[in-house]
Amino acid sequence: MKSDFLVKGGKSTAVLGTFDGKHFEPLKPQMPGMVSPMQKADGLMLISPNVKMLKDGRAVNMIPIKWDCYSMHEEELFSE
């Protein structure tokens, strides 16, 4: 994470953001149903319901959404 990120918690959350090769940064503003952040996003992060804050520097799982990714290897997608 490039900076601290607060999450309401209590439900699974999908967060669009950008990845600079080292850090994931959520796009702001982001509200349910908003389509405009998708134009800027190159990654997506899924957050588990028990998470309320992701601290700066924390490792998270990010799903790239700007290029084709194919793999037979299964990965955990939720950041816990």
Secondary structure, 3 states (H helix, E strand, C coil): CCCCEECCCCCCEEEEEEECCCCEEECCCCCCCCCCHHHHCCEEEEECCCCCEECCCCCCCCEECCCCCCCCCCCCCEEC
